[in-house]
Amino acid sequence: MQKPKIAFIDDEPRILRSLKMHFRQSHDVFITTDAAELMEYVSTNDVQVVISDQRMPDKQGTEVLRDIKAASPNTLRILLTGYADLNAVIDSVNEGEIYRYITKPWQNDELKKIINKATEIAQQTQEITHNTIQGDDTQRSTGGNRNILVLDDDESVYQQIK
């Protein structure tokens, strides 16, 4: 079985090397200091999780992750940030651009737990998406009907959807 892919972007190569060493056993790890290189990698690979530092010289991490979301919506995005950057992060959380944020300095065990959970969610999402696409193809070829499950107490919602 192939290892899940994760990508890290940070302006400090020393941190990137450390992160790569920490995750290389369980993941196929890509590291970079360049946002354009990260975008190219994500565009050409099935990446489950991208982890970005917030403060970088060319682009803020929230901007990088917004671009990743547009290029690869099923890739989960995590932001590494200092406490001073927390206000900038809140908007990205609310807009769905990031799955989680982790404050610096982080605990390695906690970081590993968060990234493993994100990887698991991303893999499940990819399976569901893949099965849905296959199901759509099957229904189109067989002329099958689609079903919708409505979970709402309001009868008018049900009638509108019906």
Residue frames as a rotation matrix with the C-alpha (Angstrom) as fourth column:
MET 1
0.576 0.818 0.000 0.00
0.818 -0.576 0.000 0.00
0.000 0.000 -1.000 0.00
GLN 2
-0.123 -0.608 0.784 1.23
0.589 -0.681 -0.435 3.46
0.798 0.409 0.442 -0.91
LYS 3
-0.521 -0.129 -0.844 2.04
0.811 -0.383 -0.442 5.94
-0.266 -0.915 0.305 1.86
PRO 4
0.657 0.752 0.050 -0.22
0.743 -0.635 -0.212 8.99
-0.127 0.177 -0.976 2.08
LYS 5
-0.235 -0.734 0.637 1.30
0.796 -0.521 -0.308 12.21
0.558 0.435 0.707 0.74
ILE 6
0.700 0.353 -0.620 1.82
0.631 -0.712 0.307 15.29
-0.333 -0.607 -0.722 2.88
ALA 7
0.070 -0.658 0.749 3.53
0.713 -0.492 -0.499 18.56
0.697 0.570 0.435 2.01
PHE 8
0.401 -0.061 -0.914 5.13
0.775 -0.510 0.374 21.14
-0.489 -0.858 -0.157 4.27
ILE 9
0.219 -0.392 0.894 5.97
0.585 -0.680 -0.442 24.74
0.781 0.620 0.080 3.38
ASP 10
0.779 -0.120 -0.615 8.05
0.502 -0.469 0.727 26.93
-0.376 -0.875 -0.305 5.66
ASP 11
0.854 -0.498 0.149 10.67
-0.277 -0.678 -0.680 29.62
0.440 0.540 -0.717 5.16
GLU 12
0.198 -0.801 0.565 13.11
-0.948 -0.010 0.319 27.82
-0.250 -0.599 -0.761 7.48
PRO 13
0.177 -0.190 -0.966 14.81
-0.630 0.732 -0.259 24.81
0.757 0.654 0.010 5.84
ARG 14
-0.838 -0.532 0.123 15.91
-0.406 0.456 -0.792 23.53
0.365 -0.714 -0.598 9.27
ILE 15
-0.358 0.804 0.474 12.27
-0.682 0.122 -0.722 23.19
-0.638 -0.581 0.505 10.39
LEU 16
0.470 0.537 -0.701 11.36
-0.880 0.346 -0.325 21.48
0.068 0.769 0.635 7.09
ARG 17
-0.296 -0.662 -0.688 14.15
-0.512 0.719 -0.471 18.91
0.807 0.213 -0.551 7.50
SER 18
-0.898 -0.013 0.439 13.01
-0.421 0.307 -0.853 18.20
-0.124 -0.952 -0.282 11.04
LEU 19
0.037 0.995 0.093 9.39
-0.796 0.086 -0.599 17.74
-0.604 -0.052 0.795 9.97
LYS 20
0.328 0.028 -0.944 10.42
-0.813 0.517 -0.267 15.47
0.481 0.856 0.192 7.11
MET 21
-0.700 -0.648 -0.299 12.45
-0.374 0.690 -0.620 13.27
0.608 -0.323 -0.725 9.46
HIS 22
-0.728 0.458 0.511 9.54
-0.527 0.104 -0.844 13.13
-0.440 -0.883 0.166 11.90
PHE 23
0.240 0.970 0.028 6.98
-0.643 0.180 -0.744 11.97
-0.727 0.161 0.667 9.28
ARG 24
-0.229 -0.380 -0.896 8.98
-0.968 0.189 0.167 9.99
0.106 0.905 -0.411 6.71
GLN 25
-0.939 -0.105 0.328 8.12
-0.188 0.954 -0.233 6.64
-0.288 -0.281 -0.916 8.32
SER 26
-0.362 0.906 0.222 4.38
0.437 0.375 -0.818 7.05
-0.824 -0.199 -0.531 7.91
HIS 27
0.700 0.645 -0.307 4.04
0.117 -0.527 -0.841 9.47
-0.705 0.553 -0.445 4.96
ASP 28
0.025 -0.604 0.796 5.50
0.994 -0.068 -0.083 10.36
0.104 0.794 0.599 1.60
VAL 29
0.439 0.099 -0.893 6.79
0.561 -0.807 0.187 13.82
-0.702 -0.583 -0.410 2.59
PHE 30
0.143 -0.354 0.924 7.36
0.833 -0.461 -0.306 16.79
0.534 0.814 0.229 0.28
ILE 31
0.304 -0.099 -0.947 9.06
0.698 -0.654 0.292 19.92
-0.649 -0.750 -0.130 1.67
THR 32
-0.050 -0.325 0.944 9.58
0.864 -0.488 -0.122 23.33
0.501 0.810 0.305 0.13
THR 33
-0.458 -0.110 -0.882 10.17
0.596 -0.774 -0.213 26.98
-0.659 -0.623 0.421 0.90
ASP 34
-0.956 0.029 -0.291 8.50
-0.238 -0.655 0.717 28.10
-0.170 0.755 0.633 -2.35
ALA 35
-0.207 0.973 0.105 4.72
-0.333 0.031 -0.943 28.52
-0.920 -0.230 0.317 -2.72
ALA 36
0.250 0.277 -0.928 4.84
-0.962 -0.040 -0.271 28.08
-0.112 0.960 0.256 -6.52
GLU 37
-0.666 -0.559 -0.493 6.74
-0.588 0.801 -0.114 24.79
0.459 0.214 -0.862 -6.14
LEU 38
-0.815 0.447 0.370 4.14
-0.108 0.510 -0.853 23.61
-0.570 -0.735 -0.367 -3.61
MET 39
0.131 0.917 -0.377 1.29
-0.655 -0.206 -0.727 24.47
-0.744 0.342 0.574 -5.98
GLU 40
-0.043 -0.222 -0.974 2.95
-0.941 0.337 -0.035 22.53
0.336 0.915 -0.224 -8.79
TYR 41
-0.936 -0.347 -0.057 3.43
-0.298 0.869 -0.394 19.51
0.186 -0.352 -0.917 -6.51
VAL 42
-0.540 0.804 0.247 -0.17
-0.141 0.203 -0.969 19.57
-0.830 -0.558 0.003 -5.27
SER 43
0.199 0.638 -0.744 -1.47
-0.849 -0.267 -0.456 20.00
-0.489 0.722 0.489 -8.83
THR 44
0.010 -0.292 -0.956 0.41
-0.826 0.537 -0.172 16.94
0.564 0.792 -0.236 -10.08
ASN 45
-0.840 -0.311 -0.445 0.06
-0.013 0.831 -0.556 14.65
0.543 -0.461 -0.702 -7.04
ASP 46
0.294 0.935 -0.200 -2.73
0.128 0.169 0.977 13.28
0.947 -0.312 -0.070 -4.89
VAL 47
-0.756 -0.638 0.147 -1.77
0.024 -0.250 -0.968 15.08
0.654 -0.728 0.204 -1.65
GLN 48
0.003 0.784 -0.621 -3.81
0.806 0.366 0.465 14.35
0.591 -0.502 -0.631 1.46
VAL 49
0.737 0.205 -0.644 -2.52
0.629 -0.557 0.542 17.11
-0.248 -0.805 -0.539 3.76
VAL 50
0.060 -0.715 0.696 -0.65
0.512 -0.577 -0.636 20.42
0.857 0.395 0.332 3.34
ILE 51
0.565 0.002 -0.825 0.92
0.792 -0.283 0.541 22.12
-0.233 -0.959 -0.161 6.35
SER 52
0.183 -0.442 0.878 1.99
0.554 -0.691 -0.464 25.75
0.812 0.571 0.118 5.99
ASP 53
-0.509 -0.388 -0.769 3.77
0.826 -0.470 -0.311 28.20
-0.241 -0.793 0.559 8.24
GLN 54
0.603 0.787 -0.131 1.82
0.731 -0.611 -0.305 31.47
-0.320 0.088 -0.943 8.56
ARG 55
0.745 -0.346 -0.571 4.70
-0.285 -0.938 0.197 33.92
-0.604 0.016 -0.797 8.42
MET 56
0.170 -0.693 0.700 6.74
0.852 0.460 0.249 33.65
-0.495 0.554 0.669 5.27
PRO 57
-0.583 -0.537 -0.609 8.52
0.269 -0.836 0.479 36.35
-0.766 0.115 0.632 3.27
ASP 58
-0.995 0.100 0.018 6.53
-0.011 -0.281 0.960 36.20
0.101 0.955 0.280 0.01
LYS 59
-0.223 0.968 -0.118 3.07
-0.330 0.038 0.943 35.01
0.917 0.250 0.311 1.01
GLN 60
-0.334 0.218 0.917 1.15
-0.936 0.040 -0.350 34.45
-0.113 -0.975 0.191 4.22
GLY 61
-0.972 -0.071 0.225 0.29
-0.081 0.996 -0.037 30.85
-0.222 -0.054 -0.974 5.04
THR 62
-0.159 0.985 0.064 -3.43
0.119 0.084 -0.989 31.60
-0.980 -0.149 -0.131 4.89
GLU 63
0.275 0.201 -0.940 -2.98
-0.823 -0.456 -0.338 32.79
-0.497 0.867 0.040 1.31
VAL 64
-0.710 -0.594 -0.377 -1.01
-0.701 0.647 0.300 29.69
0.066 0.477 -0.876 0.38
LEU 65
-0.845 0.406 0.348 -3.69
0.201 0.844 -0.497 27.44
-0.496 -0.350 -0.795 1.86
ARG 66
0.146 0.887 -0.438 -6.45
-0.296 -0.383 -0.875 29.40
-0.944 0.258 0.207 0.09
ASP 67
-0.034 -0.261 -0.965 -4.66
-0.997 -0.062 0.052 28.69
-0.073 0.963 -0.258 -3.21
ILE 68
-0.949 -0.313 0.033 -4.29
-0.313 0.950 -0.009 25.01
-0.028 -0.018 -0.999 -2.27
LYS 69
-0.396 0.884 0.248 -8.02
0.068 0.298 -0.952 24.81
-0.916 -0.360 -0.178 -1.52
ALA 70
0.344 0.522 -0.781 -8.80
-0.703 -0.408 -0.582 26.16
-0.623 0.749 0.227 -5.00
ALA 71
-0.242 -0.557 -0.794 -6.39
-0.942 0.332 0.054 23.74
0.234 0.761 -0.605 -6.71
SER 72
-0.607 -0.033 -0.794 -7.19
0.022 0.998 -0.059 20.67
0.794 -0.054 -0.605 -4.59
PRO 73
-0.013 0.706 0.708 -10.38
-0.732 -0.489 0.474 21.02
0.681 -0.513 0.523 -2.50
ASN 74
0.833 0.389 -0.393 -10.09
-0.082 0.790 0.607 17.57
0.547 -0.474 0.690 -0.89
THR 75
-0.182 -0.937 -0.297 -6.60
0.508 0.170 -0.845 18.24
0.842 -0.304 0.445 0.45
LEU 76
0.775 0.405 -0.485 -6.80
0.612 -0.288 0.737 19.07
0.159 -0.868 -0.471 4.15
ARG 77
0.103 -0.695 0.712 -4.93
0.232 -0.679 -0.697 22.20
0.967 0.237 0.092 5.13
ILE 78
0.638 -0.020 -0.769 -3.20
0.770 0.028 0.638 22.92
0.009 -0.999 0.034 8.43
LEU 79
0.530 -0.415 0.740 -1.60
-0.030 -0.881 -0.473 26.20
0.848 0.228 -0.479 9.48
LEU 80
0.083 -0.592 -0.801 1.37
0.981 0.192 -0.041 26.56
0.178 -0.782 0.597 11.83
THR 81
0.294 0.129 0.947 1.18
0.201 -0.977 0.071 29.89
0.934 0.170 -0.314 13.59
GLY 82
-0.817 -0.519 -0.249 2.49
0.411 -0.222 -0.884 31.91
0.404 -0.825 0.395 16.51
TYR 83
-0.238 0.763 -0.601 0.11
0.903 -0.054 -0.427 33.32
-0.358 -0.644 -0.676 19.09
ALA 84
-0.532 -0.029 -0.846 0.47
-0.002 -0.999 0.035 36.82
-0.847 0.020 0.532 17.63
ASP 85
-0.935 0.119 -0.335 -1.00
-0.346 -0.082 0.935 35.64
0.083 0.990 0.118 14.30
LEU 86
-0.778 0.613 0.139 -4.14
0.476 0.719 -0.506 34.14
-0.410 -0.327 -0.851 15.81
ASN 87
-0.059 0.801 -0.595 -6.50
-0.149 -0.597 -0.788 36.92
-0.987 0.042 0.155 14.64
ALA 88
-0.334 -0.129 -0.934 -5.47
-0.917 -0.184 0.353 36.39
-0.217 0.974 -0.057 11.02
VAL 89
-0.987 -0.126 -0.103 -6.16
-0.144 0.972 0.185 32.69
0.077 0.197 -0.977 11.38
ILE 90
-0.552 0.825 0.119 -9.74
0.068 0.187 -0.980 32.99
-0.831 -0.533 -0.159 12.63
ASP 91
0.121 0.599 -0.791 -11.06
-0.801 -0.412 -0.435 34.21
-0.587 0.686 0.430 9.26
SER 92
-0.479 -0.376 -0.793 -9.40
-0.808 0.541 0.232 31.30
0.342 0.752 -0.563 7.46
VAL 93
-0.965 0.208 0.158 -10.97
0.092 0.839 -0.536 28.82
-0.244 -0.503 -0.829 9.86
ASN 94
-0.222 0.956 -0.193 -14.39
-0.121 -0.223 -0.967 30.39
-0.968 -0.191 0.165 9.36
GLU 95
0.206 0.268 -0.941 -14.05
-0.916 -0.285 -0.281 30.39
-0.343 0.920 0.187 5.58
GLY 96
0.859 0.205 0.469 -13.11
-0.140 0.975 -0.171 26.72
-0.493 0.081 0.866 5.53
GLU 97
0.643 -0.676 -0.361 -9.64
-0.589 -0.134 -0.797 27.30
0.490 0.725 -0.484 4.19
ILE 98
-0.530 -0.848 -0.032 -7.96
-0.623 0.414 -0.664 25.38
0.576 -0.331 -0.747 6.99
TYR 99
0.211 0.511 -0.834 -8.83
0.194 0.814 0.548 22.21
0.958 -0.278 0.072 8.84
ARG 100
0.749 -0.068 -0.659 -6.79
0.661 0.031 0.749 23.08
-0.031 -0.997 0.068 11.93
TYR 101
0.476 -0.733 0.486 -4.19
-0.346 -0.664 -0.663 25.48
0.808 0.147 -0.570 13.16
ILE 102
0.595 -0.425 -0.682 -1.31
0.762 0.569 0.310 24.56
0.257 -0.704 0.662 15.42
THR 103
0.937 -0.262 0.232 0.44
-0.312 -0.926 0.213 27.14
0.159 -0.272 -0.949 17.54
LYS 104
0.215 -0.951 -0.222 4.19
0.303 0.281 -0.911 27.34
0.928 0.129 0.349 17.77
PRO 105
-0.648 -0.683 -0.336 6.04
-0.747 0.655 0.111 25.87
0.144 0.323 -0.935 19.47
TRP 106
0.438 0.842 -0.316 4.19
-0.774 0.532 0.343 22.61
0.457 0.094 0.884 18.96
GLN 107
-0.001 -0.339 0.941 4.49
-0.677 0.693 0.249 19.28
-0.736 -0.636 -0.230 20.70
ASN 108
-0.720 -0.372 -0.585 5.68
-0.693 0.414 0.590 16.58
0.023 0.831 -0.556 18.28
ASP 109
-0.891 0.419 0.174 3.22
0.367 0.891 -0.268 13.98
-0.267 -0.175 -0.948 19.59
GLU 110
-0.039 0.914 -0.404 0.28
0.182 -0.391 -0.902 16.40
-0.982 -0.109 -0.151 19.25
LEU 111
-0.147 -0.100 -0.984 1.39
-0.844 -0.506 0.177 17.43
-0.516 0.856 -0.010 15.75
LYS 112
-0.947 -0.246 -0.206 1.67
-0.317 0.817 0.483 13.79
0.049 0.522 -0.851 14.69
LYS 113
-0.610 0.783 0.121 -1.79
0.516 0.509 -0.689 13.02
-0.602 -0.358 -0.714 16.10
ILE 114
0.131 0.665 -0.736 -3.38
-0.225 -0.703 -0.675 15.98
-0.966 0.254 0.057 14.26
ILE 115
-0.327 -0.327 -0.887 -1.67
-0.913 -0.131 0.385 15.16
-0.242 0.936 -0.256 10.96
ASN 116
-0.996 -0.001 0.086 -2.56
0.014 0.985 0.170 11.47
-0.084 0.170 -0.982 11.21
LYS 117
-0.265 0.963 -0.039 -6.22
0.454 0.089 -0.887 12.37
-0.851 -0.253 -0.461 11.84
ALA 118
0.134 0.257 -0.957 -6.19
-0.611 -0.739 -0.284 14.83
-0.780 0.623 0.058 8.92
THR 119
-0.742 -0.483 -0.464 -4.66
-0.665 0.446 0.599 12.15
-0.082 0.753 -0.653 6.70
GLU 120
-0.828 0.488 0.274 -7.35
0.399 0.858 -0.322 9.67
-0.393 -0.158 -0.906 7.73
ILE 121
0.089 0.899 -0.428 -10.13
0.146 -0.437 -0.887 12.18
-0.985 0.017 -0.171 6.99
ALA 122
-0.093 -0.199 -0.976 -8.60
-0.843 -0.505 0.183 13.10
-0.529 0.840 -0.121 3.62
GLN 123
-0.954 -0.283 -0.103 -8.33
-0.296 0.818 0.494 9.44
-0.056 0.501 -0.864 2.61
GLN 124
-0.509 0.842 0.179 -11.95
0.576 0.487 -0.657 8.78
-0.640 -0.231 -0.733 3.59
THR 125
0.189 0.546 -0.816 -13.06
-0.269 -0.770 -0.578 11.86
-0.945 0.328 0.001 1.66
GLN 126
-0.486 -0.453 -0.747 -11.17
-0.835 -0.012 0.550 10.67
-0.258 0.891 -0.373 -1.41
GLU 127
-0.958 0.179 0.223 -12.80
0.202 0.975 0.087 7.23
-0.202 0.129 -0.971 -1.15
ILE 128
-0.108 0.981 -0.162 -16.27
0.447 -0.098 -0.889 8.76
-0.888 -0.168 -0.428 -0.87
THR 129
0.099 0.078 -0.992 -15.60
-0.644 -0.755 -0.124 11.08
-0.759 0.651 -0.025 -3.81
HIS 130
-0.803 -0.472 -0.363 -14.26
-0.584 0.505 0.635 8.20
-0.116 0.723 -0.681 -5.89
ASN 131
-0.792 0.554 0.259 -17.25
0.490 0.828 -0.273 5.98
-0.365 -0.089 -0.927 -5.03
THR 132
0.075 0.838 -0.541 -19.70
0.110 -0.546 -0.830 8.81
-0.991 0.003 -0.134 -5.75
ILE 133
-0.208 -0.230 -0.951 -18.16
-0.857 -0.425 0.290 9.42
-0.471 0.875 -0.108 -9.17
GLN 134
-0.984 -0.148 -0.097 -18.32
-0.175 0.882 0.438 5.69
0.021 0.448 -0.894 -9.95
GLY 135
-0.503 0.863 0.048 -21.91
0.556 0.366 -0.746 5.57
-0.661 -0.349 -0.664 -8.69
ASP 136
0.080 0.495 -0.865 -22.86
-0.400 -0.779 -0.483 8.52
-0.913 0.384 0.136 -10.92
ASP 137
-0.596 -0.375 -0.710 -21.37
-0.796 0.161 0.583 6.75
-0.104 0.913 -0.395 -13.93
THR 138
-0.956 0.271 0.115 -23.26
0.268 0.963 -0.042 3.56
-0.122 -0.009 -0.993 -13.08
GLN 139
-0.199 0.945 -0.260 -26.55
0.380 -0.170 -0.909 5.42
-0.903 -0.280 -0.326 -12.62
ARG 140
-0.093 0.128 -0.987 -26.12
-0.730 -0.683 -0.020 7.30
-0.677 0.719 0.157 -15.90
SER 141
-0.790 -0.294 -0.537 -25.46
-0.601 0.539 0.590 4.10
0.116 0.789 -0.603 -17.81
THR 142
-0.862 0.492 -0.124 -28.33
0.504 0.858 -0.098 2.19
0.059 -0.147 -0.987 -16.17
GLY 143
-0.410 0.733 0.544 -30.77
-0.014 -0.601 0.799 5.10
0.912 0.320 0.257 -16.00
GLY 144
-0.274 0.270 -0.923 -31.14
0.885 0.447 -0.132 4.67
0.377 -0.853 -0.361 -12.20
ASN 145
0.624 0.566 0.539 -32.85
0.240 -0.795 0.557 7.18
0.744 -0.218 -0.632 -9.93
ARG 146
-0.610 -0.774 0.173 -31.05
0.111 -0.299 -0.948 9.29
0.785 -0.559 0.269 -7.37
ASN 147
0.437 0.708 -0.554 -32.20
0.691 0.130 0.711 9.39
0.576 -0.694 -0.432 -3.79
ILE 148
-0.401 -0.489 0.775 -31.87
-0.187 -0.784 -0.592 12.16
0.897 -0.382 0.223 -1.25
LEU 149
-0.086 0.304 -0.949 -32.10
0.914 0.404 0.046 11.76
0.397 -0.863 -0.312 2.51
VAL 150
-0.104 0.143 0.984 -33.67
-0.131 -0.983 0.129 14.80
0.986 -0.116 0.121 4.21
LEU 151
-0.272 -0.040 -0.961 -33.04
0.899 0.346 -0.269 15.20
0.344 -0.937 -0.058 7.91
ASP 152
-0.922 0.077 0.380 -35.27
-0.155 -0.972 -0.178 18.04
0.355 -0.223 0.908 9.02
ASP 153
-0.701 0.690 -0.181 -38.33
0.525 0.327 -0.786 18.32
-0.483 -0.645 -0.591 11.26
ASP 154
-0.341 0.557 -0.758 -39.92
-0.437 -0.807 -0.397 20.95
-0.832 0.196 0.518 9.02
GLU 155
0.096 0.503 0.859 -42.36
0.536 0.701 -0.470 19.33
-0.839 0.506 -0.202 6.56
SER 156
0.889 0.273 -0.367 -42.12
-0.103 -0.663 -0.741 22.33
-0.446 0.697 -0.562 4.21
VAL 157
-0.037 -0.965 -0.258 -38.39
-0.830 -0.115 0.546 21.67
-0.557 0.234 -0.797 3.70
TYR 158
-0.506 -0.092 0.858 -39.20
0.133 0.974 0.183 18.12
-0.852 0.207 -0.481 2.69
GLN 159
0.491 0.800 0.344 -41.93
0.529 0.040 -0.848 19.29
-0.692 0.598 -0.404 0.29
GLN 160
0.654 -0.320 -0.686 -39.62
-0.579 -0.795 -0.181 21.85
-0.487 0.515 -0.705 -1.31
ILE 161
-0.440 -0.897 0.051 -36.94
-0.683 0.371 0.629 19.28
-0.583 0.242 -0.776 -1.98
LYS 162
-0.294 0.424 0.857 -39.48
0.389 0.872 -0.298 16.74
-0.873 0.245 -0.421 -3.19
